[in-house]
Amino acid sequence: MRLVHLSDLHLGYRQYQRLTPTGINQREADVANTFRHAIDSIIEIAPDLIVVSGDMFHSPRPTNAAIVHAFAQFTKLRVALPNAGIVLIAGEHDMPRTSESGSIMALFEALEIRVAAAEPRRFHFPEHDASVLAVPAAQLPALVPDEGSQYNVLAIHADVDDVVPRYYAEIDRATIKVSRGDLALARWNYVALGHYHVYRRVAENAYYAGSTEFTSLTLWSEDVAEGKAKGFIERDLATGTHAFHPLKPSREFIDLPQIDARDLSVVEVNAAIQRAVERVKGGIDDKVIRLVIRDIPRQVARELDHRMIRELKRRALSFHLDARRPDVVRRDASGAPARRPSVAEFVKQKLVERPIPPELDRERMVELGLKYLNDADAFTTTAAVVTEPETP
Protein backbone atom coordinates (compact mmCIF):
# COMPACT_ATOMS: atom_id res chain seq x y z
CA MET A 1 0.00 0.00 0.00
CA ARG A 2 2.04 2.93 -1.31
CA LEU A 3 1.23 6.57 -0.59
CA VAL A 4 2.63 9.77 -2.08
CA HIS A 5 2.55 12.88 0.08
CA LEU A 6 3.16 16.35 -1.35
CA SER A 7 2.24 19.76 -0.02
CA ASP A 8 2.35 23.54 -0.34
CA LEU A 9 2.29 23.76 -4.13
CA HIS A 10 1.41 27.49 -4.05
CA LEU A 11 0.28 27.54 -7.67
CA GLY A 12 -0.21 31.12 -8.81
CA TYR A 13 2.65 32.40 -6.67
CA ARG A 14 4.26 35.56 -8.07
CA GLN A 15 7.55 37.23 -7.24
CA TYR A 16 9.93 39.71 -8.85
CA GLN A 17 8.96 41.66 -11.96
CA ARG A 18 10.25 39.58 -14.84
CA LEU A 19 7.74 38.09 -17.27
CA THR A 20 7.95 35.14 -19.63
CA PRO A 21 7.62 35.79 -23.39
CA THR A 22 3.91 34.96 -23.01
CA GLY A 23 3.41 37.58 -20.30
CA ILE A 24 3.31 35.28 -17.24
CA ASN A 25 5.25 36.20 -14.11
CA GLN A 26 8.46 34.18 -14.29
CA ARG A 27 8.21 32.77 -10.78
CA GLU A 28 4.57 31.80 -11.37
CA ALA A 29 5.73 29.92 -14.44
CA ASP A 30 8.55 28.30 -12.44
CA VAL A 31 6.16 27.04 -9.78
CA ALA A 32 3.78 25.66 -12.42
CA ASN A 33 6.63 23.92 -14.25
CA THR A 34 7.92 22.26 -11.07
CA PHE A 35 4.41 20.99 -10.29
CA ARG A 36 4.18 19.50 -13.77
CA HIS A 37 7.44 17.61 -13.14
CA ALA A 38 6.07 16.41 -9.79
CA ILE A 39 2.94 15.01 -11.46
CA ASP A 40 5.05 13.23 -14.08
CA SER A 41 7.20 11.65 -11.35
CA ILE A 42 4.15 10.55 -9.36
CA ILE A 43 2.65 8.91 -12.44
CA GLU A 44 5.87 6.91 -12.87
CA ILE A 45 5.71 5.76 -9.22
CA ALA A 46 2.00 4.81 -9.59
CA PRO A 47 1.03 4.91 -5.89
CA ASP A 48 -2.25 3.67 -4.48
CA LEU A 49 -2.99 6.89 -2.59
CA ILE A 50 -1.96 10.54 -3.16
CA VAL A 51 -2.36 13.21 -0.49
CA VAL A 52 -1.83 16.96 -0.95
CA SER A 53 -1.71 18.46 2.55
CA GLY A 54 -2.72 22.05 1.87
CA ASP A 55 -1.88 25.34 0.17
CA MET A 56 -2.42 24.03 -3.33
CA PHE A 57 -2.90 27.62 -4.46
CA HIS A 58 -1.12 30.74 -3.27
CA SER A 59 -4.37 32.63 -2.77
CA PRO A 60 -8.07 31.72 -2.36
CA ARG A 61 -8.73 33.48 -5.66
CA PRO A 62 -5.94 32.17 -7.90
CA THR A 63 -5.33 33.38 -11.43
CA ASN A 64 -7.14 31.72 -14.31
CA ALA A 65 -3.79 30.42 -15.54
CA ALA A 66 -3.12 28.74 -12.17
CA ILE A 67 -6.58 27.14 -12.10
CA VAL A 68 -6.33 25.85 -15.68
CA HIS A 69 -2.84 24.45 -15.06
CA ALA A 70 -3.87 22.71 -11.84
CA PHE A 71 -6.96 21.18 -13.46
CA ALA A 72 -4.96 20.01 -16.46
CA GLN A 73 -2.30 18.35 -14.30
CA PHE A 74 -4.76 16.63 -11.98
CA THR A 75 -6.71 15.46 -15.03
CA LYS A 76 -3.51 13.94 -16.39
CA LEU A 77 -2.92 12.28 -13.01
CA ARG A 78 -6.46 10.89 -12.85
CA VAL A 79 -6.32 9.51 -16.40
CA ALA A 80 -2.93 7.88 -15.80
CA LEU A 81 -3.88 6.46 -12.38
CA PRO A 82 -7.65 5.80 -12.53
CA ASN A 83 -7.64 3.56 -9.45
CA ALA A 84 -5.55 5.79 -7.18
CA GLY A 85 -7.21 7.61 -4.31
CA ILE A 86 -6.47 11.35 -4.39
CA VAL A 87 -7.08 13.66 -1.43
CA LEU A 88 -6.73 17.45 -1.35
CA ILE A 89 -7.01 19.56 1.79
CA ALA A 90 -7.06 23.34 2.03
CA GLY A 91 -4.39 25.37 3.76
CA GLU A 92 -4.56 28.99 4.94
CA HIS A 93 -3.72 30.24 1.45
CA ASP A 94 -6.61 28.26 -0.04
CA MET A 95 -9.24 29.39 2.46
CA PRO A 96 -11.74 32.01 1.19
CA ARG A 97 -12.12 35.12 3.31
CA THR A 98 -15.85 34.49 3.79
CA SER A 99 -17.84 31.28 3.82
CA GLU A 100 -20.19 32.73 1.20
CA SER A 101 -17.35 32.89 -1.32
CA GLY A 102 -16.92 29.14 -1.54
CA SER A 103 -13.70 27.38 -2.46
CA ILE A 104 -12.23 26.90 -5.91
CA MET A 105 -10.99 23.52 -4.72
CA ALA A 106 -14.49 22.08 -5.09
CA LEU A 107 -13.83 22.17 -8.84
CA PHE A 108 -11.55 19.14 -8.51
CA GLU A 109 -14.31 16.91 -7.20
CA ALA A 110 -15.37 16.63 -10.85
CA LEU A 111 -12.24 14.51 -11.31
CA GLU A 112 -13.32 12.12 -8.53
CA ILE A 113 -10.81 13.70 -6.20
CA ARG A 114 -11.73 13.89 -2.51
CA VAL A 115 -11.57 17.47 -1.23
CA ALA A 116 -11.65 18.80 2.34
CA ALA A 117 -11.84 22.56 1.94
CA ALA A 118 -14.08 24.06 4.62
CA GLU A 119 -14.20 21.39 7.33
CA PRO A 120 -12.57 18.11 8.33
CA ARG A 121 -13.73 15.06 6.39
CA ARG A 122 -13.00 11.35 6.53
CA PHE A 123 -12.54 9.58 3.21
CA HIS A 124 -12.76 5.82 2.81
CA PHE A 125 -10.99 3.84 0.11
CA PRO A 126 -12.35 0.28 0.54
CA GLU A 127 -10.47 -0.98 -2.51
CA HIS A 128 -7.26 -0.23 -0.57
CA ASP A 129 -8.67 -0.93 2.91
CA ALA A 130 -7.62 2.61 3.79
CA SER A 131 -9.10 5.69 5.43
CA VAL A 132 -7.87 9.30 5.39
CA LEU A 133 -8.92 11.85 8.01
CA ALA A 134 -8.43 15.12 6.11
CA VAL A 135 -8.08 18.21 8.30
CA PRO A 136 -7.84 21.53 6.43
CA ALA A 137 -6.79 24.83 8.00
CA ALA A 138 -10.21 25.38 9.51
CA GLN A 139 -10.92 23.51 12.73
CA LEU A 140 -9.39 20.69 14.73
CA PRO A 141 -11.64 17.64 15.14
CA ALA A 142 -11.09 14.63 17.37
CA LEU A 143 -8.09 12.91 15.79
CA VAL A 144 -9.40 9.38 15.87
CA PRO A 145 -8.62 6.74 13.22
CA ASP A 146 -11.20 4.50 11.57
CA GLU A 147 -11.19 1.16 13.34
CA GLY A 148 -12.66 -0.55 10.31
CA SER A 149 -9.71 0.24 8.02
CA GLN A 150 -6.37 -1.53 7.97
CA TYR A 151 -4.52 1.64 6.96
CA ASN A 152 -5.23 4.99 8.60
CA VAL A 153 -3.73 8.26 7.38
CA LEU A 154 -4.07 11.66 9.02
CA ALA A 155 -3.61 14.56 6.57
CA ILE A 156 -3.47 17.88 8.40
CA HIS A 157 -2.37 21.44 7.65
CA ALA A 158 -0.96 22.64 10.96
CA ASP A 159 1.91 24.05 13.01
CA VAL A 160 3.47 21.36 15.22
CA ASP A 161 5.05 22.71 18.41
CA ASP A 162 8.82 22.30 18.74
CA VAL A 163 9.10 21.40 15.05
CA VAL A 164 8.21 24.57 13.17
CA PRO A 165 10.64 27.37 14.22
CA ARG A 166 8.96 30.12 16.22
CA TYR A 167 9.95 32.94 13.85
CA TYR A 168 8.43 30.98 10.96
CA ALA A 169 5.27 30.34 12.94
CA GLU A 170 4.90 34.07 13.66
CA ILE A 171 5.48 35.21 10.09
CA ASP A 172 3.27 32.58 8.44
CA ARG A 173 0.65 31.80 11.07
CA ALA A 174 -1.20 28.50 10.95
CA THR A 175 -4.88 28.28 11.87
CA ILE A 176 -4.28 24.99 13.68
CA LYS A 177 -1.48 24.51 16.20
CA VAL A 178 -0.87 21.10 17.72
CA SER A 179 1.68 19.16 19.73
CA ARG A 180 3.00 15.68 19.00
CA GLY A 181 0.72 14.47 21.77
CA ASP A 182 -2.34 16.00 20.12
CA LEU A 183 -1.62 14.06 16.94
CA ALA A 184 -1.79 10.71 18.77
CA LEU A 185 0.95 9.48 16.46
CA ALA A 186 0.84 5.84 17.54
CA ARG A 187 -2.70 5.49 16.21
CA TRP A 188 -1.82 6.27 12.60
CA ASN A 189 0.04 4.45 9.88
CA TYR A 190 1.14 7.82 8.56
CA VAL A 191 0.63 11.52 9.34
CA ALA A 192 0.94 13.80 6.29
CA LEU A 193 1.65 17.34 7.45
CA GLY A 194 1.42 20.59 5.53
CA HIS A 195 2.22 24.27 6.21
CA TYR A 196 5.97 24.21 6.92
CA HIS A 197 7.92 24.55 3.66
CA VAL A 198 10.91 22.44 4.70
CA TYR A 199 11.03 18.63 4.52
CA ARG A 200 11.12 17.66 8.18
CA ARG A 201 10.65 14.52 10.26
CA VAL A 202 8.21 14.92 13.16
CA ALA A 203 8.17 11.25 14.16
CA GLU A 204 8.95 7.92 12.55
CA ASN A 205 5.54 7.95 10.88
CA ALA A 206 4.91 11.72 10.61
CA TYR A 207 6.52 14.18 8.18
CA TYR A 208 6.27 17.61 6.67
CA ALA A 209 6.77 17.07 2.94
CA GLY A 210 7.85 20.68 2.53
CA SER A 211 6.91 22.84 -0.43
CA THR A 212 7.56 21.83 -4.01
CA GLU A 213 9.12 25.22 -4.83
CA PHE A 214 10.82 28.16 -3.11
CA THR A 215 7.76 30.16 -2.06
CA SER A 216 8.47 30.77 1.63
CA LEU A 217 8.41 34.15 3.39
CA THR A 218 11.54 32.98 5.22
CA LEU A 219 13.35 31.91 2.07
CA TRP A 220 16.90 32.87 3.05
CA SER A 221 16.71 31.98 6.73
CA GLU A 222 15.18 28.54 6.27
CA ASP A 223 14.89 26.97 2.83
CA VAL A 224 18.16 28.06 1.26
CA ALA A 225 20.14 28.24 4.51
CA GLU A 226 19.43 24.60 5.34
CA GLY A 227 20.13 23.46 1.81
CA LYS A 228 16.94 21.43 1.82
CA ALA A 229 15.76 20.01 -1.49
CA LYS A 230 12.17 20.49 -2.60
CA GLY A 231 10.16 17.42 -3.45
CA PHE A 232 7.62 14.89 -2.19
CA ILE A 233 7.45 11.77 -0.03
CA GLU A 234 6.75 8.16 -0.98
CA ARG A 235 5.65 5.92 1.89
CA ASP A 236 4.75 2.23 2.03
CA LEU A 237 2.05 1.98 4.69
CA ALA A 238 2.52 -1.79 5.02
CA THR A 239 6.28 -1.85 5.58
CA GLY A 240 7.04 1.72 6.67
CA THR A 241 9.56 2.11 3.84
CA HIS A 242 10.10 5.82 3.31
CA ALA A 243 11.71 7.81 0.50
CA PHE A 244 12.00 11.50 -0.29
CA HIS A 245 11.94 12.31 -4.01
CA PRO A 246 13.69 15.62 -4.73
CA LEU A 247 12.42 17.75 -7.60
CA LYS A 248 14.85 19.48 -9.91
CA PRO A 249 14.70 23.19 -9.00
CA SER A 250 13.43 25.58 -11.65
CA ARG A 251 16.45 27.80 -11.06
CA GLU A 252 19.24 28.30 -8.56
CA PHE A 253 18.80 30.21 -5.30
CA ILE A 254 22.19 31.29 -3.97
CA ASP A 255 22.99 33.03 -0.69
CA LEU A 256 26.53 34.33 -1.25
CA PRO A 257 29.11 34.39 1.57
CA GLN A 258 28.66 37.58 3.57
CA ILE A 259 31.02 40.53 3.20
CA ASP A 260 32.33 42.28 6.32
CA ALA A 261 32.68 45.91 5.25
CA ARG A 262 34.13 47.17 8.56
CA ASP A 263 37.15 49.38 7.79
CA LEU A 264 36.78 48.84 4.04
CA SER A 265 36.79 51.72 1.56
CA VAL A 266 34.19 52.13 -1.18
CA VAL A 267 36.67 50.78 -3.72
CA GLU A 268 37.35 47.71 -1.56
CA VAL A 269 33.64 46.99 -1.05
CA ASN A 270 32.98 47.29 -4.78
CA ALA A 271 35.84 44.85 -5.44
CA ALA A 272 34.50 42.43 -2.81
CA ILE A 273 31.05 42.47 -4.46
CA GLN A 274 32.62 41.78 -7.84
CA ARG A 275 34.69 38.88 -6.46
CA ALA A 276 31.65 37.34 -4.75
CA VAL A 277 29.66 37.43 -7.98
CA GLU A 278 32.51 36.06 -10.09
CA ARG A 279 32.74 33.01 -7.82
CA VAL A 280 29.20 31.89 -8.72
CA LYS A 281 29.57 28.77 -10.80
CA GLY A 282 27.99 29.31 -14.20
CA GLY A 283 27.42 33.02 -13.52
CA ILE A 284 24.45 34.78 -11.93
CA ASP A 285 22.28 35.06 -15.02
CA ASP A 286 18.62 34.15 -14.37
CA LYS A 287 19.41 33.03 -10.80
CA VAL A 288 18.08 34.36 -7.50
CA ILE A 289 20.96 35.84 -5.53
CA ARG A 290 21.36 37.44 -2.12
CA LEU A 291 24.53 39.16 -0.91
CA VAL A 292 24.67 40.44 2.68
CA ILE A 293 27.16 43.21 3.47
CA ARG A 294 27.62 43.70 7.18
CA ASP A 295 28.86 46.81 9.01
CA ILE A 296 28.74 49.11 5.99
CA PRO A 297 28.42 52.82 6.89
CA ARG A 298 25.63 54.69 5.17
CA GLN A 299 28.03 57.00 3.33
CA VAL A 300 29.93 54.02 1.93
CA ALA A 301 26.69 52.36 0.85
CA ARG A 302 25.63 55.52 -0.97
CA GLU A 303 28.93 55.71 -2.89
CA LEU A 304 28.94 52.15 -4.16
CA ASP A 305 29.17 51.48 -7.89
CA HIS A 306 25.46 51.69 -8.66
CA ARG A 307 26.02 51.09 -12.36
CA MET A 308 27.59 47.72 -11.49
CA ILE A 309 24.75 46.91 -9.10
CA ARG A 310 22.12 47.75 -11.73
CA GLU A 311 23.88 45.47 -14.19
CA LEU A 312 23.87 42.63 -11.67
CA LYS A 313 20.14 43.18 -11.12
CA ARG A 314 19.57 43.10 -14.87
CA ARG A 315 21.39 39.80 -15.30
CA ALA A 316 19.95 37.88 -12.36
CA LEU A 317 16.27 37.12 -11.97
CA SER A 318 16.76 38.78 -8.60
CA PHE A 319 19.92 40.25 -7.08
CA HIS A 320 19.26 41.36 -3.51
CA LEU A 321 22.05 43.47 -1.99
CA ASP A 322 21.33 43.38 1.74
CA ALA A 323 23.43 46.21 3.20
CA ARG A 324 23.46 46.41 7.00
CA ARG A 325 24.78 49.38 8.93
CA PRO A 326 27.18 49.02 11.90
CA ASP A 327 26.44 50.03 15.49
CA VAL A 328 26.89 53.74 16.21
CA VAL A 329 29.98 54.66 18.25
CA ARG A 330 30.60 58.05 19.90
CA ARG A 331 32.98 59.69 22.35
CA ASP A 332 31.93 61.08 25.70
CA ALA A 333 32.51 64.67 26.86
CA SER A 334 36.03 63.97 28.14
CA GLY A 335 37.14 62.56 24.82
CA ALA A 336 37.61 59.01 26.10
CA PRO A 337 36.22 56.27 23.88
CA ALA A 338 32.68 55.38 24.86
CA ARG A 339 30.14 53.29 23.06
CA ARG A 340 26.57 54.52 22.79
CA PRO A 341 24.03 51.71 22.92
CA SER A 342 22.83 50.71 19.47
CA VAL A 343 19.17 50.98 18.52
CA ALA A 344 18.88 47.21 18.85
CA GLU A 345 20.37 47.25 22.35
CA PHE A 346 18.10 50.11 23.37
CA VAL A 347 15.00 48.31 22.05
CA LYS A 348 16.04 45.06 23.72
CA GLN A 349 16.48 46.80 27.08
CA LYS A 350 13.07 48.45 26.82
CA LEU A 351 11.39 45.16 25.90
CA VAL A 352 13.09 43.43 28.83
CA GLU A 353 11.94 46.13 31.27
CA ARG A 354 8.44 46.67 29.87
CA PRO A 355 5.59 45.28 32.01
CA ILE A 356 3.68 42.60 30.10
CA PRO A 357 0.79 40.24 30.93
CA PRO A 358 2.00 37.04 32.64
CA GLU A 359 0.73 34.80 29.83
CA LEU A 360 3.11 36.38 27.28
CA ASP A 361 6.54 34.85 26.59
CA ARG A 362 8.99 37.72 27.16
CA GLU A 363 11.95 35.92 25.58
CA ARG A 364 9.95 35.26 22.44
CA MET A 365 8.71 38.87 22.35
CA VAL A 366 12.30 40.17 22.56
CA GLU A 367 13.47 37.75 19.87
CA LEU A 368 10.72 38.81 17.45
CA GLY A 369 11.17 42.51 18.21
CA LEU A 370 14.87 42.39 17.37
CA LYS A 371 14.24 40.35 14.24
CA TYR A 372 11.66 42.84 12.93
CA LEU A 373 13.99 45.74 13.75
CA ASN A 374 16.85 44.08 11.89
CA ASP A 375 14.63 43.34 8.87
CA ALA A 376 13.42 46.97 8.78
CA ASP A 377 16.96 48.30 9.07
CA ALA A 378 18.18 46.02 6.29
CA PHE A 379 15.27 47.10 4.06
CA THR A 380 15.94 50.82 4.68
CA THR A 381 19.65 50.57 3.92
CA THR A 382 19.08 48.37 0.88
CA ALA A 383 16.52 50.86 -0.45
CA ALA A 384 19.09 53.62 -0.11
CA VAL A 385 21.58 51.57 -2.12
CA VAL A 386 19.06 50.72 -4.82
CA THR A 387 17.63 54.20 -5.29
CA GLU A 388 20.84 56.20 -5.15
CA PRO A 389 21.15 58.01 -8.52
CA GLU A 390 24.15 57.36 -10.70
CA THR A 391 26.85 60.04 -10.47
CA PRO A 392 27.58 61.59 -13.84
C-alpha positions in Angstrom: 0.0 0.0 0.0 2.0 2.9 -1.3 1.2 6.6 -0.6 2.6 9.8 -2.1 2.6 12.9 0.1 3.2 16.4 -1.4 2.2 19.8 0.0 2.4 23.5 -0.3 2.3 23.8 -4.1 1.4 27.5 -4.1 0.3 27.5 -7.7 -0.2 31.1 -8.8 2.7 32.4 -6.7 4.3 35.6 -8.1 7.5 37.2 -7.2 9.9 39.7 -8.9 9.0 41.7 -12.0 10.3 39.6 -14.8 7.7 38.1 -17.3 7.9 35.1 -19.6 7.6 35.8 -23.4 3.9 35.0 -23.0 3.4 37.6 -20.3 3.3 35.3 -17.2 5.2 36.2 -14.1 8.5 34.2 -14.3 8.2 32.8 -10.8 4.6 31.8 -11.4 5.7 29.9 -14.4 8.6 28.3 -12.4 6.2 27.0 -9.8 3.8 25.7 -12.4 6.6 23.9 -14.2 7.9 22.3 -11.1 4.4 21.0 -10.3 4.2 19.5 -13.8 7.4 17.6 -13.1 6.1 16.4 -9.8 2.9 15.0 -11.5 5.1 13.2 -14.1 7.2 11.7 -11.4 4.1 10.5 -9.4 2.7 8.9 -12.4 5.9 6.9 -12.9 5.7 5.8 -9.2 2.0 4.8 -9.6 1.0 4.9 -5.9 -2.3 3.7 -4.5 -3.0 6.9 -2.6 -2.0 10.5 -3.2 -2.4 13.2 -0.5 -1.8 17.0 -0.9 -1.7 18.5 2.5 -2.7 22.0 1.9 -1.9 25.3 0.2 -2.4 24.0 -3.3 -2.9 27.6 -4.5 -1.1 30.7 -3.3 -4.4 32.6 -2.8 -8.1 31.7 -2.4 -8.7 33.5 -5.7 -5.9 32.2 -7.9 -5.3 33.4 -11.4 -7.1 31.7 -14.3 -3.8 30.4 -15.5 -3.1 28.7 -12.2 -6.6 27.1 -12.1 -6.3 25.9 -15.7 -2.8 24.5 -15.1 -3.9 22.7 -11.8 -7.0 21.2 -13.5 -5.0 20.0 -16.5 -2.3 18.4 -14.3 -4.8 16.6 -12.0 -6.7 15.5 -15.0 -3.5 13.9 -16.4 -2.9 12.3 -13.0 -6.5 10.9 -12.8 -6.3 9.5 -16.4 -2.9 7.9 -15.8 -3.9 6.5 -12.4 -7.7 5.8 -12.5 -7.6 3.6 -9.4 -5.6 5.8 -7.2 -7.2 7.6 -4.3 -6.5 11.4 -4.4 -7.1 13.7 -1.4 -6.7 17.4 -1.4 -7.0 19.6 1.8 -7.1 23.3 2.0 -4.4 25.4 3.8 -4.6 29.0 4.9 -3.7 30.2 1.5 -6.6 28.3 0.0 -9.2 29.4 2.5 -11.7 32.0 1.2 -12.1 35.1 3.3 -15.8 34.5 3.8 -17.8 31.3 3.8 -20.2 32.7 1.2 -17.4 32.9 -1.3 -16.9 29.1 -1.5 -13.7 27.4 -2.5 -12.2 26.9 -5.9 -11.0 23.5 -4.7 -14.5 22.1 -5.1 -13.8 22.2 -8.8 -11.5 19.1 -8.5 -14.3 16.9 -7.2 -15.4 16.6 -10.8 -12.2 14.5 -11.3 -13.3 12.1 -8.5 -10.8 13.7 -6.2 -11.7 13.9 -2.5 -11.6 17.5 -1.2 -11.6 18.8 2.3 -11.8 22.6 1.9 -14.1 24.1 4.6 -14.2 21.4 7.3 -12.6 18.1 8.3 -13.7 15.1 6.4 -13.0 11.4 6.5 -12.5 9.6 3.2 -12.8 5.8 2.8 -11.0 3.8 0.1 -12.4 0.3 0.5 -10.5 -1.0 -2.5 -7.3 -0.2 -0.6 -8.7 -0.9 2.9 -7.6 2.6 3.8 -9.1 5.7 5.4 -7.9 9.3 5.4 -8.9 11.8 8.0 -8.4 15.1 6.1 -8.1 18.2 8.3 -7.8 21.5 6.4 -6.8 24.8 8.0 -10.2 25.4 9.5 -10.9 23.5 12.7 -9.4 20.7 14.7 -11.6 17.6 15.1 -11.1 14.6 17.4 -8.1 12.9 15.8 -9.4 9.4 15.9 -8.6 6.7 13.2 -11.2 4.5 11.6 -11.2 1.2 13.3 -12.7 -0.6 10.3 -9.7 0.2 8.0 -6.4 -1.5 8.0 -4.5 1.6 7.0 -5.2 5.0 8.6 -3.7 8.3 7.4 -4.1 11.7 9.0 -3.6 14.6 6.6 -3.5 17.9 8.4 -2.4 21.4 7.7 -1.0 22.6 11.0 1.9 24.0 13.0 3.5 21.4 15.2 5.0 22.7 18.4 8.8 22.3 18.7 9.1 21.4 15.1 8.2 24.6 13.2 10.6 27.4 14.2 9.0 30.1 16.2 9.9 32.9 13.8 8.4 31.0 11.0 5.3 30.3 12.9 4.9 34.1 13.7 5.5 35.2 10.1 3.3 32.6 8.4 0.6 31.8 11.1 -1.2 28.5 11.0 -4.9 28.3 11.9 -4.3 25.0 13.7 -1.5 24.5 16.2 -0.9 21.1 17.7 1.7 19.2 19.7 3.0 15.7 19.0 0.7 14.5 21.8 -2.3 16.0 20.1 -1.6 14.1 16.9 -1.8 10.7 18.8 0.9 9.5 16.5 0.8 5.8 17.5 -2.7 5.5 16.2 -1.8 6.3 12.6 0.0 4.4 9.9 1.1 7.8 8.6 0.6 11.5 9.3 0.9 13.8 6.3 1.7 17.3 7.5 1.4 20.6 5.5 2.2 24.3 6.2 6.0 24.2 6.9 7.9 24.6 3.7 10.9 22.4 4.7 11.0 18.6 4.5 11.1 17.7 8.2 10.6 14.5 10.3 8.2 14.9 13.2 8.2 11.3 14.2 8.9 7.9 12.6 5.5 8.0 10.9 4.9 11.7 10.6 6.5 14.2 8.2 6.3 17.6 6.7 6.8 17.1 2.9 7.9 20.7 2.5 6.9 22.8 -0.4 7.6 21.8 -4.0 9.1 25.2 -4.8 10.8 28.2 -3.1 7.8 30.2 -2.1 8.5 30.8 1.6 8.4 34.1 3.4 11.5 33.0 5.2 13.4 31.9 2.1 16.9 32.9 3.0 16.7 32.0 6.7 15.2 28.5 6.3 14.9 27.0 2.8 18.2 28.1 1.3 20.1 28.2 4.5 19.4 24.6 5.3 20.1 23.5 1.8 16.9 21.4 1.8 15.8 20.0 -1.5 12.2 20.5 -2.6 10.2 17.4 -3.4 7.6 14.9 -2.2 7.4 11.8 0.0 6.8 8.2 -1.0 5.7 5.9 1.9 4.7 2.2 2.0 2.1 2.0 4.7 2.5 -1.8 5.0 6.3 -1.9 5.6 7.0 1.7 6.7 9.6 2.1 3.8 10.1 5.8 3.3 11.7 7.8 0.5 12.0 11.5 -0.3 11.9 12.3 -4.0 13.7 15.6 -4.7 12.4 17.7 -7.6 14.8 19.5 -9.9 14.7 23.2 -9.0 13.4 25.6 -11.6 16.4 27.8 -11.1 19.2 28.3 -8.6 18.8 30.2 -5.3 22.2 31.3 -4.0 23.0 33.0 -0.7 26.5 34.3 -1.3 29.1 34.4 1.6 28.7 37.6 3.6 31.0 40.5 3.2 32.3 42.3 6.3 32.7 45.9 5.3 34.1 47.2 8.6 37.1 49.4 7.8 36.8 48.8 4.0 36.8 51.7 1.6 34.2 52.1 -1.2 36.7 50.8 -3.7 37.4 47.7 -1.6 33.6 47.0 -1.0 33.0 47.3 -4.8 35.8 44.9 -5.4 34.5 42.4 -2.8 31.1 42.5 -4.5 32.6 41.8 -7.8 34.7 38.9 -6.5 31.7 37.3 -4.7 29.7 37.4 -8.0 32.5 36.1 -10.1 32.7 33.0 -7.8 29.2 31.9 -8.7 29.6 28.8 -10.8 28.0 29.3 -14.2 27.4 33.0 -13.5 24.5 34.8 -11.9 22.3 35.1 -15.0 18.6 34.1 -14.4 19.4 33.0 -10.8 18.1 34.4 -7.5 21.0 35.8 -5.5 21.4 37.4 -2.1 24.5 39.2 -0.9 24.7 40.4 2.7 27.2 43.2 3.5 27.6 43.7 7.2 28.9 46.8 9.0 28.7 49.1 6.0 28.4 52.8 6.9 25.6 54.7 5.2 28.0 57.0 3.3 29.9 54.0 1.9 26.7 52.4 0.8 25.6 55.5 -1.0 28.9 55.7 -2.9 28.9 52.2 -4.2 29.2 51.5 -7.9 25.5 51.7 -8.7 26.0 51.1 -12.4 27.6 47.7 -11.5 24.7 46.9 -9.1 22.1 47.8 -11.7 23.9 45.5 -14.2 23.9 42.6 -11.7 20.1 43.2 -11.1 19.6 43.1 -14.9 21.4 39.8 -15.3 19.9 37.9 -12.4 16.3 37.1 -12.0 16.8 38.8 -8.6 19.9 40.2 -7.1 19.3 41.4 -3.5 22.0 43.5 -2.0 21.3 43.4 1.7 23.4 46.2 3.2 23.5 46.4 7.0 24.8 49.4 8.9 27.2 49.0 11.9 26.4 50.0 15.5 26.9 53.7 16.2 30.0 54.7 18.2 30.6 58.1 19.9 33.0 59.7 22.3 31.9 61.1 25.7 32.5 64.7 26.9 36.0 64.0 28.1 37.1 62.6 24.8 37.6 59.0 26.1 36.2 56.3 23.9 32.7 55.4 24.9 30.1 53.3 23.1 26.6 54.5 22.8 24.0 51.7 22.9 22.8 50.7 19.5 19.2 51.0 18.5 18.9 47.2 18.8 20.4 47.3 22.3 18.1 50.1 23.4 15.0 48.3 22.1 16.0 45.1 23.7 16.5 46.8 27.1 13.1 48.4 26.8 11.4 45.2 25.9 13.1 43.4 28.8 11.9 46.1 31.3 8.4 46.7 29.9 5.6 45.3 32.0 3.7 42.6 30.1 0.8 40.2 30.9 2.0 37.0 32.6 0.7 34.8 29.8 3.1 36.4 27.3 6.5 34.8 26.6 9.0 37.7 27.2 11.9 35.9 25.6 9.9 35.3 22.4 8.7 38.9 22.3 12.3 40.2 22.6 13.5 37.8 19.9 10.7 38.8 17.4 11.2 42.5 18.2 14.9 42.4 17.4 14.2 40.3 14.2 11.7 42.8 12.9 14.0 45.7 13.7 16.9 44.1 11.9 14.6 43.3 8.9 13.4 47.0 8.8 17.0 48.3 9.1 18.2 46.0 6.3 15.3 47.1 4.1 15.9 50.8 4.7 19.6 50.6 3.9 19.1 48.4 0.9 16.5 50.9 -0.5 19.1 53.6 -0.1 21.6 51.6 -2.1 19.1 50.7 -4.8 17.6 54.2 -5.3 20.8 56.2 -5.2 21.2 58.0 -8.5 24.1 57.4 -10.7 26.9 60.0 -10.5 27.6 61.6 -13.8 
